């Protein structure tokens, strides 16, 4: 039905364009399972830079009846291209400025660049013919969609052929004025190397190598699985040799497992002590290493294993394996898996007990170090120990070393509960009360407030009393408690509900709430020490007595006065030295128990009395604060090394003081948050319930996955 389309196909008689500046010949080849073909195009560049590209001739052949591989058919298409070029060059009188051969087979291009003597006969003969016909003319690679010879090798309908620009005018890149065959070929695909090409003769050089790995020990991570695998290997060998009688089938027996264990030990000795085995076999034990020479080694004739002679051979109470244990190397995979298996079987015994038990049958060289390593790498033992990290103690924040008004920067914490009476007299009941402690970062002055419960409203009321008596602070640091987080929101609402003037003042001098990481009380060591000092006095004054709310408030104010009079620096035994510096000097400029006296700082007289001289010294507390107190904060009292750190990808467990170690949550480090000094003390951990942030003091490292080697490393 499509034969009528032949009348519509018009082929121009003139292939070369008008006023040609250069004439090029481009021959394409392709092959399929049914045929292979080649087509030639004449590309003309005119004086006005007009590009004309037209089909000159084409030829196709049916594939041989005998099946050939696609690379061989592609090579046959290349031969057809070379013969077509020979026919064109002999028939036409014009000379071509450039001749380029195109194919979409990288294998053919690789064959044409090789020496023919390295190829097999079929390929060698055709490559030689191509090289003789084409000489040094270039062969380029073209993509399959741009190869017009694909239509000759696969066939096409007449309707499609009549309208195909690819067949009549060639690929689109030939119409480009700045066409470069080298660039087009490099953009498609790289040529295969000699090792990747088929139909290449095998090399006549034989290299004999000796593989010392007799069994794939590194593939196994469990001793029991490795032993069972080797037992099945031995069963297969036995059944192959005795396929008619005495066949072994069913579950593995105890004898098979014992034979597999001894067989693995023999292979382990062959890989670790191959040379030593030959020396012992030839009775040349003098050349053994000193670590092996003292063991009096010999070869057991029954199992062909190296055993330890030792000095207890005359015993009648011990078994043969106890008197002559099997020699093993602690660096071999078999020995490592054996000790891990025994460590688990013996319910995670310590390293010394593990070594004693293993030596009942085996004698690992360097076994004590290996036993310690196995015990240390045990994940369950590591979880039960729960060793946390201790990074370098951080530098003091600027809020603690910058002179400022008392309580401008302060911390807050709760202490209690304390049982208080709801009223006096009979019928009084005890209720819970709590102590809200505010401590100044600069002067370490203490302010105590008694609250009735742990609600956010009670905390806001205590904060109002504190602000009224000590002035409004700039920043308040606290634990990551729910009551403080709720108070931050409630206090924000409180400021919004104030009058316009007070609100504008509060916005200009807003109080900033800052929280330490969750479950990290050592981040707030300053107020934790204040709570400890407060409890010290309360337990000695109150004891087991129950006071009313007013009575306990009075006691707290007295304790507050005592704490604010404690010295900040060491007390000198020399009576000529200054009085000790206390927080009270920063609150009222004098001791809370001393009488009021005039300011003596600007009095430079030399005839002052001894008492006036002491008063003058008291008023210079800020100078003494910077010289005496700040200098004492220079040294680190603990966490002085700081060599431990956490890396992303490390598997850790999160320490929880309220749960046993086996119930601690497991997670993986996603990010270690560095501080201002570049040292990380807090990390983000991805757990089964989400991402949490904890300090290093609550993180116990287990192991991490190395990204470069994709192996698990024990920390």
C-alpha positions as CSV (number, residue, x, y, z in Angstrom):
1,X,0.0,0.0,0.0
2,X,3.0,2.3,0.6
3,X,4.5,1.7,-2.9
4,X,2.6,4.8,-4.1
5,X,4.9,6.9,-1.9
6,X,7.8,6.2,-4.3
7,X,6.3,8.6,-6.8
8,X,6.6,11.4,-4.3
9,X,10.2,10.9,-3.4
10,X,12.4,13.4,-5.3
11,X,16.2,13.1,-5.3
12,X,18.2,16.1,-6.5
13,X,20.8,15.2,-9.2
14,X,23.3,17.8,-7.9
15,X,24.9,16.6,-4.7
16,X,27.5,19.3,-4.5
17,X,26.3,22.8,-3.6
18,X,26.9,26.0,-5.7
19,X,30.3,27.7,-5.6
20,X,31.8,25.3,-3.2
21,X,34.5,26.5,-0.9
22,X,35.2,23.1,0.6
23,X,33.8,19.6,0.0
24,X,33.7,17.0,2.7
25,X,32.7,13.3,2.7
26,X,31.1,11.8,5.8
27,X,30.3,8.0,5.8
28,X,28.2,6.5,8.6
29,X,27.8,2.8,9.5
30,X,25.6,0.8,11.8
31,X,24.4,-2.8,12.4
32,X,21.6,-4.7,14.0
33,X,20.7,-8.4,14.4
34,X,19.1,-8.5,10.9
35,X,21.3,-6.3,8.7
36,X,24.2,-3.8,8.6
37,X,24.7,-0.9,6.3
38,X,26.5,2.3,5.4
39,X,25.6,5.6,3.9
40,X,27.7,8.5,2.5
41,X,27.0,12.2,2.6
42,X,28.6,15.1,0.8
43,X,28.9,18.3,2.9
44,X,29.6,21.5,0.9
45,X,30.5,24.9,2.4
46,X,29.8,27.6,-0.2
47,X,31.5,31.0,-0.5
48,X,28.5,32.7,1.2
49,X,28.9,30.3,4.2
50,X,25.9,28.2,3.1
51,X,25.9,24.6,4.2
52,X,24.7,21.9,1.8
53,X,24.6,18.3,3.0
54,X,23.0,15.6,0.8
55,X,23.0,11.8,0.6
56,X,25.4,10.5,-2.0
57,X,24.9,6.7,-1.8
58,X,24.1,4.0,0.6
59,X,24.5,0.2,0.8
60,X,23.0,-2.4,3.2
61,X,23.5,-6.2,3.6
62,X,21.6,-8.9,5.4
63,X,23.2,-10.4,8.4
64,X,24.8,-13.8,7.9
65,X,22.7,-16.9,8.8
66,X,25.2,-17.9,11.3
67,X,24.6,-15.7,14.4
68,X,27.2,-13.1,15.1
69,X,27.6,-10.8,18.0
70,X,26.6,-7.1,17.7
71,X,30.3,-5.9,17.9
72,X,31.2,-8.2,15.0
73,X,28.2,-7.0,13.0
74,X,29.2,-3.4,13.7
75,X,32.7,-4.2,12.5
76,X,31.2,-5.6,9.3
77,X,29.3,-2.3,8.8
78,X,32.6,-0.5,9.2
79,X,34.2,-2.7,6.5
80,X,31.2,-1.8,4.3
81,X,31.9,1.9,4.9
82,X,35.6,1.4,3.9
83,X,34.6,-0.4,0.7
84,X,32.0,2.3,-0.1
85,X,34.7,4.9,0.3
86,X,36.9,3.0,-2.1
87,X,34.1,2.9,-4.6
88,X,33.3,6.6,-4.3
89,X,37.0,7.7,-4.5
90,X,37.5,5.6,-7.7
91,X,34.2,6.7,-9.3
92,X,34.2,10.5,-8.6
93,X,36.6,12.9,-10.2
94,X,36.3,15.6,-7.4
95,X,38.6,15.7,-4.5
96,X,37.4,15.9,-0.9
97,X,38.9,18.4,1.5
98,X,38.0,16.1,4.5
99,X,36.8,12.5,4.8
100,X,35.4,11.3,8.2
101,X,34.0,7.9,9.1
102,X,31.3,7.6,11.8
103,X,30.1,4.7,13.9
104,X,28.1,4.4,17.1
105,X,30.2,1.4,18.4
106,X,33.0,2.3,20.9
107,X,34.2,-1.3,20.6
108,X,34.9,-0.9,16.9
109,X,36.7,2.4,17.6
110,X,38.8,0.6,20.2
111,X,39.7,-2.2,17.8
112,X,40.8,0.2,15.1
113,X,43.2,1.9,17.5
114,X,44.8,-1.4,18.5
115,X,47.6,-3.4,16.8
116,X,45.8,-6.1,14.6
117,X,48.1,-8.9,15.9
118,X,46.5,-8.5,19.4
119,X,43.1,-9.3,18.1
120,X,41.4,-12.6,17.3
121,X,41.3,-13.9,13.6
122,X,37.8,-12.7,12.7
123,X,38.3,-9.2,14.0
124,X,42.0,-9.1,12.9
125,X,41.2,-9.7,9.2
126,X,38.5,-7.0,9.0
127,X,40.5,-4.4,11.0
128,X,43.5,-5.0,8.5
129,X,41.1,-4.5,5.5
130,X,39.7,-1.3,7.0
131,X,43.1,0.1,7.7
132,X,44.3,-0.7,4.2
133,X,41.3,1.0,2.6
134,X,41.0,4.1,4.8
135,X,44.7,4.6,5.8
136,X,45.0,7.4,8.4
137,X,41.5,8.9,7.8
138,X,39.8,9.6,11.1
139,X,37.1,7.4,12.7
140,X,34.7,9.3,15.0
141,X,31.9,8.2,17.4
142,X,28.3,9.4,16.8
143,X,25.3,8.8,19.0
144,X,22.7,6.3,17.9
145,X,19.9,8.9,17.5
146,X,22.1,11.0,15.1
147,X,23.3,8.0,13.0
148,X,21.4,7.8,9.7
149,X,22.8,4.4,9.0
150,X,20.5,3.1,11.7
151,X,17.7,3.4,9.2
152,X,19.6,1.2,6.7
153,X,20.3,-1.5,9.3
154,X,16.9,-1.7,11.0
155,X,14.6,-0.7,8.0
156,X,12.0,2.0,7.8
157,X,8.6,2.5,6.2
158,X,8.4,4.3,2.9
159,X,6.1,7.0,4.4
160,X,8.7,7.8,7.0
161,X,11.5,7.5,4.6
162,X,10.0,10.1,2.3
163,X,9.9,12.7,5.0
164,X,13.0,11.8,6.9
165,X,15.5,14.7,7.0
166,X,18.0,12.6,8.9
167,X,18.2,10.2,5.9
168,X,18.3,12.7,3.0
169,X,20.2,15.5,4.7
170,X,22.2,13.8,7.4
171,X,22.5,14.6,11.1
172,X,21.9,18.1,12.3
173,X,25.4,18.8,13.5
174,X,26.7,18.6,9.8
175,X,24.6,21.7,9.1
176,X,26.4,23.7,11.7
177,X,28.8,26.3,10.2
178,X,31.3,25.9,13.1
179,X,31.1,22.1,12.9
180,X,34.1,20.2,14.4
181,X,34.2,16.4,14.2
182,X,36.7,16.1,17.1
183,X,34.4,18.0,19.5
184,X,31.3,16.1,18.4
185,X,33.0,12.8,19.0
186,X,34.4,13.7,22.4
187,X,30.9,14.8,23.6
188,X,29.4,11.5,22.9
189,X,31.4,8.7,24.6
190,X,34.9,7.8,25.5
191,X,36.6,4.9,23.7
192,X,37.0,1.7,25.7
193,X,40.5,0.6,27.0
194,X,42.2,-2.5,25.9
195,X,41.2,-4.4,29.0
196,X,37.5,-3.7,28.4
197,X,37.5,-4.8,24.7
198,X,36.3,-8.2,23.6
199,X,37.9,-10.4,21.0
200,X,41.4,-9.7,22.4
201,X,44.0,-12.4,22.5
202,X,44.9,-13.6,26.0
203,X,48.4,-12.7,27.2
204,X,51.0,-15.4,27.1
205,X,52.6,-14.3,30.4
206,X,51.6,-16.4,33.3
207,X,51.9,-15.0,36.8
208,X,51.8,-17.5,39.6
209,X,50.6,-16.1,42.9
210,X,50.1,-17.8,46.3
211,X,47.0,-16.9,48.1
212,X,47.5,-17.4,51.9
213,X,43.8,-16.9,52.6
214,X,42.7,-20.5,52.9
215,X,39.3,-19.7,54.3
216,X,37.3,-16.3,54.2
217,X,37.6,-15.6,57.9
218,X,37.0,-11.8,57.5
219,X,33.5,-12.5,56.0
220,X,32.2,-13.8,59.4
221,X,31.4,-11.8,62.5
222,X,30.1,-14.6,64.7
223,X,32.1,-17.7,65.7
224,X,29.1,-20.0,65.8
225,X,28.0,-19.1,62.3
226,X,31.6,-19.5,61.0
227,X,31.9,-23.0,62.6
228,X,28.5,-24.2,61.2
229,X,29.4,-22.9,57.8
230,X,32.7,-24.8,57.8
231,X,30.9,-27.9,59.1
232,X,28.6,-27.9,56.1
233,X,31.7,-27.5,53.9
234,X,33.2,-30.6,55.4
235,X,29.9,-32.5,55.1
236,X,29.7,-31.6,51.4
237,X,33.3,-32.9,50.9
238,X,32.4,-36.1,52.7
239,X,29.2,-36.7,50.8
240,X,31.0,-35.9,47.5
241,X,33.5,-38.6,48.3
242,X,31.0,-41.1,49.7
243,X,27.9,-40.4,47.6
244,X,26.6,-44.0,47.8
245,X,27.2,-45.0,51.4
246,X,27.7,-43.2,54.8
247,X,26.1,-40.0,53.6
248,X,25.6,-37.3,56.3
249,X,22.4,-35.3,56.3
250,X,20.0,-33.7,58.8
251,X,21.1,-31.4,61.6
252,X,24.8,-31.0,62.4
253,X,26.0,-33.4,65.0
254,X,28.4,-32.6,67.8
255,X,31.2,-34.5,66.2
256,X,30.8,-32.5,63.0
257,X,31.0,-29.2,64.9
258,X,34.2,-30.4,66.7
259,X,35.8,-31.4,63.5
260,X,34.9,-28.0,62.0
261,X,36.4,-26.2,65.0
262,X,39.7,-28.1,64.7
263,X,39.7,-27.6,61.0
264,X,39.3,-23.9,61.4
265,X,42.1,-23.9,64.0
266,X,44.3,-25.8,61.5
267,X,43.7,-23.2,58.8
268,X,44.3,-20.4,61.2
269,X,47.7,-21.9,62.1
270,X,48.5,-22.4,58.5
271,X,47.9,-18.6,57.8
272,X,49.7,-17.4,61.0
273,X,52.4,-20.0,61.7
274,X,53.1,-21.6,58.3
275,X,56.9,-21.2,58.6
276,X,56.9,-22.3,62.2
277,X,55.0,-25.4,61.3
278,X,57.8,-26.4,58.8
279,X,60.5,-25.8,61.4
280,X,58.7,-27.9,64.1
281,X,58.0,-30.6,61.5
282,X,61.7,-30.8,60.8
283,X,62.7,-30.7,64.5
284,X,64.4,-27.3,63.9
285,X,62.8,-25.5,66.9
286,X,66.0,-23.6,67.7
287,X,65.2,-21.0,64.9
288,X,61.7,-20.2,66.5
289,X,61.0,-16.9,68.0
290,X,61.7,-16.5,71.7
291,X,58.0,-16.1,72.5
292,X,57.3,-19.5,70.9
293,X,60.5,-21.3,71.9
294,X,59.6,-21.2,75.6
295,X,56.3,-23.0,75.0
296,X,58.0,-26.3,73.8
297,X,55.8,-26.6,70.8
298,X,55.1,-29.9,69.0
299,X,52.7,-31.2,66.3
300,X,49.8,-33.4,67.3
301,X,49.8,-36.4,64.9
302,X,46.1,-37.1,65.3
303,X,44.8,-33.7,64.2
304,X,48.0,-32.2,62.7
305,X,47.8,-29.1,65.0
306,X,50.6,-27.2,66.8
307,X,50.2,-27.7,70.5
308,X,51.9,-26.3,73.6
309,X,54.2,-28.8,75.4
310,X,54.4,-27.0,78.7
311,X,55.5,-28.4,82.1
312,X,52.3,-30.1,83.3
313,X,52.3,-33.1,81.0
314,X,52.8,-35.5,83.9
315,X,49.5,-34.6,85.5
316,X,46.8,-37.3,85.7
317,X,43.9,-35.0,86.7
318,X,43.8,-32.6,83.8
319,X,42.5,-33.3,80.3
320,X,44.7,-33.5,77.2
321,X,43.6,-30.1,75.9
322,X,44.4,-28.6,79.3
323,X,47.9,-30.0,79.4
324,X,48.6,-29.3,75.7
325,X,46.4,-26.4,74.4
326,X,46.3,-25.5,70.7
327,X,48.4,-22.6,69.7
328,X,46.7,-19.6,68.2
329,X,47.6,-16.1,67.1
330,X,45.7,-13.2,68.8
331,X,45.9,-11.2,65.6
332,X,44.0,-13.8,63.6
333,X,40.2,-13.4,62.9
334,X,39.5,-16.9,64.2
335,X,41.0,-16.1,67.6
336,X,39.1,-12.8,67.9
337,X,35.8,-14.5,67.1
338,X,36.6,-17.3,69.5
339,X,37.2,-14.9,72.4
340,X,34.0,-12.9,71.6
341,X,32.0,-16.2,71.6
342,X,33.5,-17.3,74.9
343,X,32.9,-13.8,76.4
344,X,29.2,-14.0,75.5
345,X,28.9,-17.7,76.5
346,X,30.4,-17.0,80.0
347,X,27.9,-14.1,80.6
348,X,30.3,-11.3,79.9
349,X,33.1,-12.2,82.3
350,X,36.0,-9.8,82.9
351,X,39.1,-10.1,80.8
352,X,41.2,-12.1,83.2
353,X,38.5,-14.7,83.8
354,X,37.9,-14.9,80.0
355,X,41.6,-15.6,79.4
356,X,41.6,-18.4,82.1
357,X,38.6,-20.1,80.5
358,X,40.0,-19.9,77.0
359,X,43.3,-21.4,78.1
360,X,41.6,-24.6,79.1
361,X,41.8,-25.6,75.4
362,X,43.5,-22.8,73.5
363,X,46.7,-20.9,74.0
364,X,46.5,-17.5,72.2
365,X,49.8,-15.6,71.9
366,X,49.2,-12.1,73.4
367,X,45.9,-13.4,74.7
368,X,45.8,-11.0,77.7
369,X,45.7,-7.9,75.5
370,X,43.1,-9.6,73.2
371,X,40.9,-10.5,76.2
372,X,41.0,-6.8,77.3
373,X,40.2,-5.6,73.8
374,X,37.2,-8.0,73.5
375,X,35.9,-7.0,76.9
376,X,36.3,-3.3,76.0
377,X,34.6,-3.6,72.6
378,X,31.6,-5.5,74.0
379,X,28.6,-3.2,73.4
380,X,26.6,-4.7,76.4
381,X,29.6,-4.2,78.8
382,X,30.2,-0.8,77.5
383,X,26.5,0.2,78.0
384,X,26.6,-1.1,81.6
385,X,29.7,0.9,82.4
386,X,28.2,4.1,81.0
387,X,31.4,6.1,80.8
388,X,30.6,9.7,79.8
389,X,32.9,12.3,78.2
390,X,34.5,15.2,80.1
391,X,35.6,17.9,77.7
392,X,37.9,20.7,78.7
393,X,36.4,23.0,81.4
394,X,35.0,26.0,79.6
395,X,36.1,29.6,80.0
396,X,34.0,31.8,82.3
397,X,31.3,33.8,80.5
398,X,31.6,37.6,80.3
399,X,28.6,37.9,82.7
400,X,30.8,36.6,85.5
401,X,34.0,38.6,85.0
402,X,32.5,42.0,84.0
403,X,32.0,44.5,86.9
404,X,28.3,45.4,87.1
405,X,25.5,46.1,89.6
406,X,24.5,43.2,91.8
407,X,22.0,40.8,90.2
408,X,22.3,42.5,86.8
409,X,23.2,39.0,85.6
410,X,21.8,36.3,87.8
411,X,20.9,32.6,88.0
412,X,17.8,31.0,89.5
413,X,17.1,27.6,90.9
414,X,14.6,25.8,93.1
415,X,15.4,23.8,96.2
416,X,13.1,21.6,98.3
417,X,10.5,20.5,99.0
418,X,10.4,21.6,102.6
419,X,7.4,20.6,104.8
420,X,5.7,23.7,106.3
421,X,2.7,24.0,108.6
422,X,-0.4,25.6,107.1
423,X,-1.3,27.2,110.5
424,X,-0.4,27.2,114.2
425,X,-2.0,25.1,116.9
426,X,-3.8,21.8,116.8
427,X,-5.0,20.3,113.6
428,X,-2.3,21.9,111.6
429,X,-1.2,20.0,108.5
430,X,2.1,20.0,106.6
431,X,2.3,21.2,103.0
432,X,5.1,21.3,100.6
433,X,7.0,24.6,100.1
434,X,10.1,25.4,97.9
435,X,13.0,27.8,98.0
436,X,13.6,30.0,95.0
437,X,17.2,31.0,94.9
438,X,18.6,33.9,92.9
439,X,22.4,34.3,92.8
440,X,24.4,37.1,91.3
441,X,27.0,36.1,88.6
442,X,29.5,38.8,89.5
443,X,29.3,39.2,93.3
444,X,27.9,35.7,94.1
445,X,25.3,37.4,96.3
446,X,22.3,35.3,97.2
447,X,18.6,36.2,97.4
448,X,16.1,33.6,98.8
449,X,12.4,33.5,98.2
450,X,9.9,31.0,99.7
451,X,7.2,29.8,97.3
452,X,4.3,27.6,97.9
453,X,4.5,25.4,94.8
454,X,6.3,24.8,91.5
455,X,3.8,26.5,89.3
456,X,4.8,29.2,86.8
457,X,2.5,31.8,88.6
458,X,4.4,31.3,91.9
459,X,7.7,31.8,90.2
460,X,6.4,35.0,88.6
461,X,5.3,36.3,92.0
462,X,8.7,35.4,93.5
463,X,10.4,37.2,90.5
464,X,8.3,40.3,91.2
465,X,9.4,40.4,94.8
466,X,13.0,39.9,93.7
467,X,12.8,42.7,91.2
468,X,11.2,45.0,93.8
469,X,13.9,44.5,96.3
470,X,17.0,43.9,94.2
471,X,16.2,45.8,90.9
472,X,15.4,44.3,87.5
473,X,18.1,42.1,86.1
474,X,19.2,42.1,82.4
475,X,19.5,38.3,82.0
476,X,18.3,35.4,84.1
477,X,19.9,32.0,83.6
478,X,18.1,28.8,84.9
479,X,17.7,25.1,84.5
480,X,15.7,23.7,81.7
481,X,12.7,23.1,83.9
482,X,9.1,23.2,82.7
483,X,8.2,25.9,85.3
484,X,10.8,28.3,84.0
485,X,9.9,27.7,80.3
486,X,6.3,28.4,81.2
487,X,7.4,31.5,83.2
488,X,9.1,33.0,80.1
489,X,5.8,33.0,78.3
490,X,3.8,34.2,81.2
491,X,6.3,37.0,82.0
492,X,6.0,38.1,78.4
493,X,2.2,38.4,78.8
494,X,2.8,40.3,82.1
495,X,4.9,42.9,80.4
496,X,2.3,43.4,77.7
497,X,-0.5,44.0,80.2
498,X,1.4,46.7,82.0
499,X,0.7,50.4,81.3
500,X,2.2,52.1,78.3
501,X,5.0,53.8,80.2
502,X,6.1,50.7,82.0
503,X,5.8,48.6,78.8
504,X,8.1,51.0,76.9
505,X,10.6,50.9,79.7
506,X,10.4,47.1,79.9
507,X,10.9,46.8,76.1
508,X,14.0,49.1,76.2
509,X,15.4,47.1,79.2
510,X,13.9,43.7,78.6
511,X,14.8,40.7,80.8
512,X,16.2,37.9,78.7
513,X,15.6,34.4,79.9
514,X,18.4,31.9,79.0
515,X,18.2,28.1,79.7
516,X,21.0,25.6,80.0
517,X,20.8,22.3,78.1
518,X,18.4,19.7,79.5
519,X,19.7,17.3,82.2
520,X,23.0,19.2,82.6
521,X,23.1,20.6,86.1
522,X,26.9,21.2,85.9
523,X,26.2,24.0,83.4
524,X,24.6,25.8,86.4
525,X,27.2,25.0,89.0
526,X,27.0,28.5,90.4
527,X,23.4,28.3,91.6
528,X,23.8,24.6,92.4
529,X,26.6,25.6,94.9
530,X,24.2,28.2,96.3
531,X,21.5,25.6,96.9
532,X,24.1,23.4,98.6
533,X,25.1,26.2,101.0
534,X,21.5,27.0,101.7
535,X,20.6,23.4,102.6
536,X,23.7,23.2,104.7
537,X,22.5,25.9,107.1
538,X,18.8,24.9,107.0
539,X,19.4,21.3,108.0
540,X,21.4,22.4,111.0
541,X,19.0,25.1,112.1
542,X,15.6,23.5,111.4
543,X,16.4,19.8,111.6
544,X,13.2,17.8,111.7
545,X,11.0,20.7,113.0
546,X,8.1,22.0,111.0
547,X,7.7,25.8,110.7
548,X,5.0,28.0,109.4
549,X,5.3,29.9,106.2
550,X,6.2,33.1,108.0
551,X,8.6,31.5,110.3
552,X,10.4,29.7,107.5
553,X,10.6,33.0,105.5
554,X,12.3,34.6,108.5
555,X,14.8,31.8,108.8
556,X,15.6,32.1,105.0
557,X,16.3,35.8,105.3
558,X,18.7,35.1,108.1
559,X,20.4,32.3,106.1
560,X,20.6,34.8,103.2
561,X,22.4,37.3,105.4
562,X,24.9,34.7,106.5
563,X,25.5,33.5,102.9
564,X,26.1,37.1,101.7
565,X,28.6,37.6,104.5
566,X,30.7,34.6,103.4
567,X,34.2,35.5,102.2
568,X,34.9,35.4,98.4
569,X,38.7,34.9,98.8
570,X,41.0,33.2,101.3
571,X,41.2,34.7,104.8
572,X,44.7,35.8,105.8
573,X,46.1,35.0,109.2
574,X,48.0,38.2,109.3
575,X,46.1,40.9,111.3
576,X,47.7,43.6,109.1
577,X,45.9,42.4,106.0
578,X,42.5,43.6,104.7
579,X,39.2,42.2,105.9
580,X,37.9,39.4,103.7
581,X,35.8,40.5,100.7
582,X,32.2,39.4,100.9
583,X,29.0,39.8,98.7
584,X,27.6,42.1,101.3
585,X,30.0,44.9,100.3
586,X,28.5,44.9,96.9
587,X,24.9,45.0,98.2
588,X,25.1,47.8,100.8
589,X,28.8,48.8,100.7
590,X,29.5,47.4,104.1
591,X,28.9,44.4,106.3
592,X,25.3,43.7,107.1
593,X,26.2,43.7,110.8
594,X,28.5,46.7,110.8
595,X,27.2,50.2,111.8
596,X,26.7,52.9,109.1
597,X,29.7,55.1,108.5
598,X,30.6,57.9,106.2
599,X,32.3,57.3,102.8
600,X,36.1,57.4,103.3
601,X,37.2,56.6,99.7
602,X,38.1,60.2,98.8
603,X,39.7,61.1,102.1
604,X,43.4,61.2,101.5
605,X,44.4,62.3,105.0
606,X,47.3,60.6,106.7
607,X,46.1,61.1,110.3
608,X,43.1,58.7,110.1
609,X,42.4,56.4,113.0
610,X,42.7,52.7,112.7
611,X,38.9,52.3,112.4
612,X,38.6,55.0,109.7
613,X,41.5,53.4,107.8
614,X,39.6,50.1,107.8
615,X,36.4,51.8,106.6
616,X,38.4,53.4,103.8
617,X,39.6,50.0,102.8
618,X,36.1,48.6,102.7
619,X,35.0,51.1,100.1
620,X,37.6,50.0,97.7
621,X,36.0,46.5,97.3
622,X,35.8,46.7,93.5
623,X,39.6,47.1,93.2
624,X,40.0,44.2,95.6
625,X,37.3,42.2,93.7
626,X,39.4,42.4,90.5
627,X,42.6,41.6,92.3
628,X,41.6,39.0,94.8
629,X,38.5,37.2,93.6
630,X,38.9,37.2,89.8
631,X,42.4,35.9,90.1
632,X,41.1,32.8,92.0
633,X,38.8,32.0,89.1
634,X,41.8,31.7,86.6
635,X,42.6,28.1,87.2
636,X,40.6,25.0,86.3
637,X,39.8,22.7,89.2
638,X,38.7,19.7,87.1
639,X,38.2,18.6,83.4
640,X,41.7,19.8,82.5
641,X,42.6,17.5,79.6
642,X,39.6,17.6,77.3
643,X,40.8,15.1,74.8
644,X,37.5,13.3,74.4
645,X,35.1,14.4,71.7
646,X,32.1,13.2,69.7
647,X,31.9,12.9,65.9
648,X,28.8,12.9,63.6
649,X,27.6,9.3,63.0
650,X,28.8,8.0,66.4
651,X,26.5,5.6,68.1
652,X,25.9,6.7,71.7
653,X,23.6,6.0,74.7
654,X,21.9,8.8,76.6
655,X,22.5,8.6,80.4
656,X,19.4,8.8,82.5
657,X,19.8,8.9,86.3
658,X,16.3,7.5,86.8
659,X,16.7,4.4,84.7
660,X,19.1,1.4,84.7
661,X,21.9,1.4,82.1
662,X,20.3,-1.3,79.9
663,X,17.2,1.0,79.5
664,X,19.1,4.1,78.5
665,X,18.0,5.5,75.2
666,X,20.1,4.7,72.1
667,X,20.9,7.3,69.5
668,X,23.3,8.6,66.9
669,X,25.2,11.9,66.9
670,X,24.0,14.3,64.2
671,X,25.8,17.4,65.2
672,X,28.3,18.5,67.8
673,X,27.7,22.2,68.9
674,X,31.0,24.0,69.5
675,X,31.3,26.7,72.1
676,X,33.0,30.1,71.8
677,X,36.4,28.5,72.4
678,X,35.8,25.9,69.6
679,X,35.3,23.0,72.0
680,X,32.1,21.1,71.8
681,X,30.3,20.4,75.0
682,X,26.7,19.8,73.7
683,X,25.6,17.5,70.9
684,X,22.4,16.8,69.0
685,X,21.3,13.1,69.1
686,X,18.8,11.4,66.7
687,X,16.8,8.9,68.7
688,X,13.8,6.7,67.9
689,X,11.5,9.5,69.2
690,X,13.3,12.5,67.5
691,X,16.3,14.7,67.9
692,X,17.3,15.8,71.4
693,X,20.2,18.0,72.7
694,X,22.3,16.8,75.6
695,X,25.6,17.7,77.2
696,X,28.6,15.5,77.0
697,X,28.2,14.6,80.7
698,X,25.0,12.6,79.7
699,X,26.4,10.9,76.6
700,X,28.2,7.5,76.6
701,X,29.8,6.8,73.3
702,X,29.7,3.3,71.8
703,X,31.0,3.2,68.3
704,X,30.7,5.1,65.0
705,X,30.6,4.4,61.3
706,X,33.6,5.6,59.3
707,X,32.4,7.2,56.1
708,X,35.6,6.5,54.2
709,X,35.8,2.8,54.9
710,X,32.2,2.1,55.9
711,X,33.3,0.1,58.9
712,X,32.2,0.2,62.5
713,X,34.8,1.5,64.9
714,X,34.7,1.0,68.7
715,X,35.3,4.2,70.6
